[in-house]
Structures are given as structure tokens and as C-alpha cells.
Amino acid sequence: MVATFTKQRAATLTLAAAALAVTGCKVGPNYEPPQELPTATWSQAAKGPVTSEPPDLNEWWKDFKDPILDQLIAQAEQSNATIEKTLANVRIGLAILGVTESQYWPKLRAGFAYSRNETNVSLVPSAGVESSPYSVWAAGVAMSNWEIDVWGRIARTVESSTASLQASVEDLRDALVSVRAQVGTTYMKVRTLQLQLAILTTGIANYRTILDQTRAKYDAGTASLLELNEAQMDLDEIEASIPQVESDLAASIFSIAQLCGTTPQPMMTLLGPTAPLPVAPDAVGVGIPADLLRRRPDVRSSERLVAAAVANIGANEALNFPVFSLSGNFYLAANQFGSIGNSGTTAYGFGPSISWLIFQGGYVDSLIAQSKGQAQVALAVYRDTVLNAVRDVETSISTLVQEKRSVEYYTQAVASAGSTFKLAEQQYQAGTITLDRLTSIQNSLLEMQSDLAKSQGAVASGFVSLYRALGGGWDDGAVDREVAEAAGGKEQS
């Protein structure tokens, strides 16, 4: 008996070893990364504030040397809802990968059972059958079908889950990059609107001076009531523009509060009634287009999704091949609880099996066709994402270059308009020009000052947009720490 069992067990283990030996043979296509961008340089990489030097994107916001901006970005990193959501998706991806990898291992289930039984003697033809009620105590361990991954179905599934997890990590990086850029852009808008309010306040003071001068002339009989009313009308018109700017300012502050995961009141206190517009850096390096594929998180995420889709093709193609598996159980059973474990109360069963889906009505073929189509879609999305990334950088470079030029022109125009207004004010007091002429010059000065403020804000926002387009600000270790913490939480659970 022992010899027979030993031979059977040896044969079983030999079959299992043979199956394990071929594990790692994965059917289906092996993933190959898409080709690099054919473009070698950016079209405007050597103009004005943009150079072809490799970019330095880590903590780009510190280039503005604004401690409040630093504080806002730090708060957004900790409390932004989008970042929290994408981090939760990383945790989900880790869990899915764990579920997938668990298929490599057998599932063992331990159990204990008790039953009270009585035999119906009238249905039993043999004499001497015990008809009194009796008990059965049983305990054991069972292993359900353990698939030996001969054709790489599980390996391909793990490969797909791993790539999907990597994509979710890149999505977290992309969320971090996007939120930082949104905070930076909105902060620049807040400071620009505060600057515009300051310009309007100065303009109102100038219009009040003109009104006082016109009233004095009216009292002296050298100005008409019409001129006095026109001066009042000009003052009222510029004062009427204040509420809209204040409304836009409040909306921008509310947006920053949401990005930072807080309520508006503390954000209004932090930002204050006014502060200077942050000074943008003189220049920023943009590197070469090929770097974009290695740096932009959305491109990296899209590439990982292509890899996941390709792996799914192999996982589905493996369904066309036979499945090798092992199953078995070991248990103890006795009529008395105390007898469990005695001689003759043990039982077991163990052995390999093979199954093959010989008819499935096109089910597997359809799955393969579906997975191939999904891979083609993923590849098309990747290519579109790459082109979108290139467009973002080119557009950001062009916008920044042109806004820099606008600032230079507006600065000259404001200086000229300021000198012209002072001269016109003197001539109006001397009575050599009319009120219409003076207010026209004042309106031009005010408009140019406002345009200069907008253009300066656009330059600051343009730098932020370019940093965002280049995919900067994620490789500072923050994401790696978050993922490591999430993975540790999965292991602890």
C-alpha cells in the first residue's frame, strides 16, 4: 500500500513539476513601446524668455520667489480633492494587482463540520446495519483547482494589471502637476486683478482731481455746466467698473480655496487686499521634444494603458489552450470528537486535471478581437496625447514670447501716456485744451495701464502654463512617497 501510494505521489509530483517547468511560456504579442517623436527641436525654442537648455522643473513655483504661492501649493498638495481621488485610484490599482497575483498561488480552505445522522433501516437491504442515531465529526483542509500557468494567462493578466497600476500612478503625477499649475495660474490672476484695482483706484483719484478742477472753473465762470456734468459722468463711469473687477477677484479667490481644500474666508485673509504681482523668471529652458515623452505624466499614463491593452490580448488568447490544474483535500473524520486523529480517521485526495474549452460559440475569438480593438484604441489615444502635449508646449512658448513683447510695448506706451497726461493736465488748468481732450488722454492712460497689468499677469501665467505643458513638478519624490505609503497600507490590511 505504501509503495503504491509513493509511486502515485511521485507520478503526480512529476506531472506538476513538468507543468511548472513550462510556466512562463506566454502566448500573445509582446509589448513594444511606441516610436519616439520625429521632431528634434521646438519651433520657437530660442526666442526671448525661452531657451533650448534642459528644463529645471522641480519646484518651479519657487522661481517666482513668492512665499504665499509656496504656501498655497503646499496646502493644495495636502488637501486637494482631485489629488486625493487619484491617490485612491492608485490604492485600487494596488488591490487589483494583488488580486491578480494571488492567482499564482493555491487557495486553501480549512473547515470543521459536525452532523447528527440516523439511517432509515427500511431502505437498507443489509442486515445488521446500525440504525441508532450517530454523530460525525470532521475537520480538514481543501485546495480548489489551482491553475498551473502553462500558457501565461495569469502572467499576462498580472502584466496588464501592473501596467494599469503604473498608469494610475502617472495619473496621480498628472493630477499633482495640474493642481500645482492651476493654483499658480489662479494666483497670478488674483494678483493681476488686485493690480488692476489699484490702477482703477489711482485713476479714480485722477478723475476726482479733474472734477475738482472743473468745478473750480465752473465757479469762476470759465467752464460750463455741461463740462462739469461730463467730468462727473467720467468719474461715475470708472467707479462703475470697480464692482466687476472685485467680483472677478472674489471668484478667483474662491477657486484657490477650492483647489487648496478649504473655505474662502481663510484664503481671503491669506491673500490680503493687495500684493505685488510675482516677478516671473527671465527665461526657462524647454529641452527637446523627445524629453516630453519621458516627462509628461499624461503621456506616460497613456503609454502604460497601451501596454495593459496589449497584455490583455495574450490573456484572452490563452483561453484557446487547455488548462492544467491541481486540486486535493485532506481531512479527519470520526464518530467521536475525541477519536479525531486516531488511526483510520484520516483521508485525502490529490491529483492533477486538464480541461479544454472545445466549443464556445466564438466566445474566445470575440474576446480576442475585442482586446485587439481596445489595444488599437489605446494606441490611437496615446498618439493623440503625444500630439496634444506637443501642441501645449508650442502654444505655451508662442504665447509667452508674444506676451513678453507686449509687456515691453505697453511699458513704453504707459510711460509716454503718463508724460502726456501730466502735460495735458497743466494745459487744462491753463485753459489751452478742453475737458474732452484731457479726459481722452486720461482714458488712454488708464486703458494702457490696465493692459500693461493684464500683459504682466499673462507673462507670469504664461510661465506657469509652460511649466505645466512641459510636465514639470512631479519628480520631487512626493508621488513615490504617497505610493509607497499606499502600498504599505495594502500589505498591512
C-alpha positions in Angstrom: 0.0 0.0 0.0 2.8 2.4 1.0 4.8 1.6 -2.1 1.7 2.1 -4.4 1.0 5.4 -2.7 4.6 6.5 -3.1 4.6 5.7 -6.9 1.3 7.6 -7.3 2.6 10.6 -5.4 5.8 10.6 -7.4 3.9 10.5 -10.7 1.7 13.3 -9.5 4.6 15.5 -8.5 6.4 14.7 -11.7 3.4 15.9 -13.7 3.2 19.0 -11.6 6.9 19.7 -12.0 6.6 19.3 -15.7 3.7 21.8 -15.8 5.6 24.3 -13.7 8.7 23.9 -15.9 6.9 25.3 -18.9 5.2 28.1 -16.9 6.4 31.4 -18.3 5.6 30.5 -21.9 3.3 33.4 -22.6 1.1 33.4 -25.7 0.1 36.6 -27.4 2.1 39.6 -28.6 4.9 41.1 -26.5 4.6 44.8 -25.9 6.9 47.2 -27.7 6.9 50.9 -26.8 5.7 53.3 -29.5 8.3 55.1 -31.5 9.9 58.4 -30.4 8.8 61.8 -31.7 10.3 62.6 -35.1 10.7 66.3 -34.2 14.2 67.2 -32.9 13.6 70.8 -31.7 10.8 73.1 -30.8 9.9 75.7 -33.4 10.5 78.7 -31.1 13.0 77.3 -28.5 15.4 80.2 -28.9 13.2 83.2 -28.7 13.0 85.7 -25.8 12.4 84.1 -22.5 12.6 80.5 -23.9 15.9 78.6 -24.4 16.8 75.2 -25.6 18.5 74.3 -22.4 17.3 71.3 -20.4 14.4 72.4 -18.2 14.7 72.6 -14.4 11.1 71.9 -13.4 11.3 70.7 -9.8 9.6 73.2 -7.5 9.2 75.6 -10.4 7.0 77.8 -8.4 9.9 78.8 -6.2 11.3 80.7 -9.2 8.7 83.4 -8.5 10.2 83.9 -5.0 6.7 84.4 -3.5 6.2 82.7 -0.1 2.4 82.9 -0.3 2.5 81.0 -3.6 4.7 78.4 -1.9 2.3 78.1 0.9 -0.7 77.7 -1.4 0.9 74.9 -3.4 1.9 73.1 -0.3 -1.6 73.3 1.1 -3.1 72.1 -2.2 -0.8 69.1 -2.2 -2.2 68.1 1.1 -5.9 68.9 0.8 -6.9 69.0 -2.9 -9.8 66.6 -3.7 -8.6 65.7 -7.1 -5.2 64.5 -5.8 -7.0 62.6 -3.1 -9.2 60.9 -5.7 -6.3 59.9 -7.9 -4.4 58.6 -4.9 -7.4 56.5 -4.1 -7.3 55.1 -7.6 -3.7 54.1 -7.0 -4.8 52.2 -3.9 -7.5 50.5 -6.0 -4.8 49.6 -8.6 -2.6 48.1 -6.0 -5.5 46.0 -4.7 -6.4 44.8 -8.2 -2.8 43.8 -8.8 -2.8 41.9 -5.5 -6.0 40.0 -6.6 -4.4 39.2 -9.9 -1.1 38.0 -8.5 -3.0 35.8 -6.0 -3.9 33.5 -8.9 -0.3 32.3 -8.9 -1.0 30.6 -5.5 -3.3 27.8 -4.5 -6.4 28.6 -2.4 -6.5 26.5 0.8 -9.7 26.4 2.8 -9.8 25.0 6.3 -13.1 23.7 7.7 -14.8 21.9 10.6 -18.2 20.1 10.4 -20.5 18.2 12.7 -23.6 16.3 11.8 -26.1 14.1 13.6 -27.4 11.2 11.5 -29.9 8.3 11.6 -30.2 5.6 9.0 -33.6 4.6 7.5 -33.5 0.8 8.1 -36.4 0.1 5.7 -34.3 1.4 2.8 -31.2 -0.6 3.7 -31.2 -4.2 2.4 -28.3 -5.4 4.5 -28.9 -6.9 7.9 -27.1 -5.7 11.0 -26.9 -2.1 9.9 -26.7 0.3 12.8 -29.9 2.2 12.9 -29.3 4.2 16.1 -28.5 7.9 15.7 -24.8 8.6 15.4 -22.5 11.6 15.1 -19.9 12.6 12.5 -17.1 15.0 13.4 -14.9 16.2 10.6 -12.1 18.7 10.1 -9.7 19.2 7.2 -8.1 21.4 4.5 -9.2 21.6 0.9 -7.5 23.0 -2.2 -9.7 24.0 -5.0 -8.5 23.9 -8.6 -5.0 25.5 -8.7 -4.3 26.6 -12.3 -0.8 26.0 -13.5 0.0 29.0 -15.7 1.4 27.0 -18.6 0.3 29.4 -21.4 0.9 32.6 -19.4 -2.7 33.6 -19.0 -2.1 34.7 -15.4 1.2 36.2 -16.3 -0.4 38.3 -19.0 -3.2 39.4 -16.6 -0.6 40.4 -14.0 1.3 42.2 -16.7 -1.9 44.1 -17.6 -2.7 44.9 -14.0 0.8 46.1 -13.4 0.7 48.4 -16.4 -2.7 49.7 -15.3 -1.3 50.4 -11.8 1.6 52.3 -13.4 -0.9 54.3 -15.4 -2.8 55.2 -12.2 0.5 56.4 -10.6 1.1 58.6 -13.7 -2.4 59.9 -13.3 -1.5 60.9 -9.7 1.5 62.7 -11.0 -0.6 64.4 -13.7 -3.1 65.5 -11.0 -0.2 66.9 -8.9 1.2 68.8 -11.9 -2.2 70.1 -12.9 -3.3 71.2 -9.5 0.0 73.0 -8.9 -0.3 74.7 -12.2 -4.0 75.7 -11.5 -3.0 77.1 -8.2 -0.2 79.1 -9.8 -2.3 80.4 -12.7 -5.2 81.4 -10.5 -2.8 83.0 -8.0 -1.4 85.1 -10.9 -4.9 86.1 -11.8 -5.7 87.2 -8.3 -2.6 89.4 -8.2 -3.4 90.8 -11.6 -6.9 91.7 -10.6 -5.6 93.3 -7.4 -3.1 95.3 -9.5 -6.0 96.4 -11.8 -8.0 97.5 -8.8 -5.0 99.6 -7.7 -4.8 101.2 -11.1 -8.5 101.9 -11.1 -8.2 103.4 -7.7 -5.4 105.7 -8.9 -7.5 106.6 -12.0 -10.5 107.5 -9.8 -8.3 109.8 -7.8 -7.2 111.5 -11.1 -10.8 111.8 -12.2 -11.7 113.4 -8.9 -8.9 115.9 -9.4 -10.2 116.7 -12.8 -13.7 117.1 -11.4 -12.5 119.4 -8.7 -10.6 121.5 -11.3 -13.7 121.6 -13.5 -15.9 122.7 -10.5 -13.4 125.4 -9.7 -13.5 126.7 -13.2 -17.3 126.5 -13.2 -17.4 128.5 -10.0 -15.1 131.0 -11.7 -17.3 131.1 -14.8 -14.6 129.7 -17.1 -16.3 126.3 -17.5 -19.9 125.4 -18.4 -22.3 123.3 -16.5 -22.1 120.8 -19.4 -18.3 120.4 -18.8 -19.0 119.9 -15.1 -21.5 117.2 -15.7 -19.2 115.5 -18.2 -16.4 115.4 -15.6 -18.9 113.9 -13.1 -20.0 111.4 -15.7 -16.4 110.2 -16.4 -15.9 109.7 -12.7 -19.1 107.7 -12.3 -18.2 105.5 -15.3 -14.8 104.5 -14.0 -16.3 103.9 -10.5 -18.9 101.6 -12.1 -16.1 99.3 -13.4 -14.9 98.5 -9.9 -17.6 96.0 -8.9 -17.0 93.7 -11.9 -13.2 93.6 -11.1 -14.0 92.9 -7.4 -16.4 90.2 -8.4 -13.8 88.5 -10.7 -11.3 88.8 -7.8 -13.6 87.1 -5.3 -14.3 84.3 -7.8 -10.6 83.7 -8.3 -10.0 83.6 -4.5 -12.9 81.1 -4.2 -11.2 79.0 -6.9 -7.9 78.9 -5.0 -9.8 78.0 -1.8 -11.4 75.0 -3.6 -8.0 74.0 -5.1 -6.5 74.1 -1.6 -9.4 72.2 0.0 -10.5 75.0 2.3 -13.2 77.7 2.6 -12.9 81.2 1.1 -12.6 83.1 4.4 -9.1 82.0 5.4 -8.0 82.3 1.8 -9.2 85.9 1.6 -7.2 86.6 4.8 -4.1 85.0 3.5 -4.2 86.7 0.1 -5.0 90.1 1.6 -6.5 93.1 -0.1 -3.5 93.6 -2.4 0.1 92.4 -3.1 2.6 92.8 -5.9 2.4 90.6 -8.9 5.1 87.9 -8.6 8.1 88.6 -10.8 8.5 85.9 -13.5 11.9 84.4 -14.2 14.0 85.9 -17.0 14.0 82.6 -19.0 13.1 79.0 -18.9 14.6 76.0 -20.7 12.4 73.7 -22.6 14.8 71.0 -23.7 13.9 68.8 -26.7 10.6 67.2 -27.7 11.8 63.7 -27.1 12.1 64.6 -23.4 8.4 65.3 -23.3 7.5 61.6 -23.7 9.6 60.7 -20.7 8.3 63.6 -18.5 4.7 64.4 -19.2 2.6 62.2 -16.9 -0.4 62.1 -19.2 1.8 60.8 -22.0 3.4 58.3 -19.6 0.0 57.2 -18.4 -1.4 56.8 -21.9 1.7 54.6 -22.9 1.1 52.3 -19.9 -2.5 51.9 -20.9 -1.3 50.7 -24.3 0.9 48.1 -22.6 -2.0 47.0 -20.5 -4.3 46.6 -23.5 -1.6 44.5 -25.4 -1.2 42.2 -22.4 -4.9 41.6 -22.4 -4.6 40.1 -25.9 -2.3 37.4 -24.7 -4.5 36.7 -21.6 -7.5 36.1 -23.9 -5.6 34.1 -26.5 -4.5 31.7 -23.6 -8.2 30.7 -23.3 -7.9 28.7 -26.5 -5.4 26.3 -24.8 -6.0 23.5 -22.3 -6.0 24.4 -18.6 -3.7 22.4 -16.3 -4.6 22.4 -12.6 -4.1 20.7 -9.3 -6.7 20.0 -6.6 -6.9 18.0 -3.4 -8.0 17.7 0.2 -7.0 16.3 3.5 -9.4 15.7 6.3 -10.1 13.8 9.6 -13.5 12.2 10.3 -14.7 10.2 13.3 -18.0 9.4 15.1 -16.5 10.7 18.4 -14.8 14.0 18.7 -12.0 12.6 20.8 -11.2 9.9 18.2 -10.3 12.5 15.5 -6.6 11.9 14.6 -6.6 8.3 15.6 -5.6 5.6 13.2 -8.1 5.2 10.3 -9.7 8.6 10.7 -7.5 10.3 8.1 -8.5 10.7 4.4 -7.1 12.6 1.5 -7.4 13.1 -2.2 -4.9 14.9 -4.5 -4.3 14.9 -8.3 -3.9 16.9 -11.5 -6.5 17.6 -14.1 -6.7 19.0 -17.6 -9.7 20.8 -19.2 -10.1 22.3 -22.6 -12.8 24.5 -23.9 -13.6 22.6 -27.1 -16.7 24.6 -28.1 -17.6 28.1 -27.1 -19.6 29.6 -29.9 -17.0 32.2 -30.8 -16.7 33.5 -27.3 -12.9 33.4 -27.1 -12.4 34.7 -30.6 -14.7 37.6 -29.8 -12.8 38.3 -26.6 -9.5 38.3 -28.6 -11.0 40.6 -31.2 -12.3 42.9 -28.5 -8.9 43.1 -26.8 -7.1 43.8 -30.1 -9.6 46.6 -30.8 -9.0 48.1 -27.4 -5.3 48.0 -27.9 -5.7 49.9 -31.2 -7.9 52.5 -29.4 -5.3 52.8 -26.7 -2.5 53.3 -29.2 -4.6 56.0 -31.0 -5.3 57.8 -27.7 -1.5 57.6 -27.0 -0.6 59.2 -30.3 -3.2 61.9 -29.8 -2.0 62.6 -26.3 1.6 63.0 -27.6 0.4 65.4 -30.3 -1.7 67.3 -27.7 1.4 67.6 -25.5 3.5 68.9 -28.3 0.7 71.4 -29.1 0.6 72.5 -25.5 4.3 73.2 -25.4 4.4 75.0 -28.7 1.4 77.1 -27.8 2.7 78.0 -24.4 6.1 79.0 -25.9 4.4 81.2 -28.5 2.1 82.8 -26.0 4.9 83.5 -23.6 7.1 85.0 -26.3 4.4 87.3 -27.6 3.2 88.4 -24.1 6.8 89.3 -23.3 6.9 91.5 -26.3 3.5 93.1 -25.3 4.9 94.0 -21.9 7.8 95.8 -23.5 5.5 97.8 -25.8 2.9 98.5 -23.1 5.7 99.7 -20.7 6.8 102.2 -23.3 3.2 103.3 -24.0 2.4 103.8 -20.4 5.5 105.9 -19.9 4.5 108.1 -22.9 0.9 108.3 -21.8 1.8 109.3 -18.3 4.0 112.2 -19.5 1.3 113.2 -21.9 -1.4 113.3 -19.2 0.8 115.4 -16.9 1.3 117.9 -19.7 -2.4 117.8 -20.7 -3.4 118.4 -17.0 -1.2 121.6 -16.9 -2.6 122.8 -20.2 -6.2 122.2 -19.0 -5.5 124.3 -15.9 -4.1 127.0 -18.1 -7.2 126.8 -20.3 -5.4 125.9 -23.5 -7.1 122.5 -24.0 -10.7 121.4 -23.5 -12.0 118.9 -20.9 -12.8 116.4 -23.6 -9.1 116.4 -24.7 -7.9 115.9 -21.1 -10.3 113.1 -20.3 -9.5 111.4 -23.6 -5.8 111.4 -22.6 -6.7 110.2 -19.1 -8.8 107.3 -20.6 -5.9 106.3 -22.8 -3.5 106.3 -19.9 -5.9 104.2 -17.7 -6.5 101.8 -20.5 -2.8 101.3 -21.2 -2.0 100.8 -17.5 -4.8 98.2 -17.3 -3.5 96.5 -20.5 0.1 96.5 -19.1 -1.2 94.9 -15.9 -3.0 92.2 -17.8 0.0 91.6 -20.0 2.3 91.3 -17.0 -0.1 88.9 -15.4 -0.3 86.9 -18.7 3.5 86.6 -18.7 3.5 85.2 -15.2 0.7 82.9 -16.1 2.5 82.0 -19.3 5.5 80.8 -17.4 3.2 78.6 -15.2 1.4 77.2 -18.3 4.8 76.4 -19.9 5.9 74.6 -16.8 2.6 72.7 -16.9 2.9 71.9 -20.6 6.5 70.6 -20.0 5.1 68.2 -17.4 7.2 69.7 -14.6 7.0 69.4 -10.9 6.2 65.7 -10.2 9.6 64.1 -9.9 10.3 65.5 -6.4 9.6 62.3 -4.6 6.2 63.3 -3.4 4.3 60.7 -5.6 6.8 57.9 -4.8 6.2 58.5 -1.0 2.4 58.5 -1.5 2.5 55.3 -3.5 4.9 53.6 -1.0 2.6 54.6 1.8 -0.5 53.3 -0.1 1.4 50.0 -0.8 2.3 49.7 2.8 -1.3 50.2 3.8 -2.3 47.4 1.4 0.2 45.0 2.9 -0.9 45.8 6.4 -4.5 45.1 5.5 
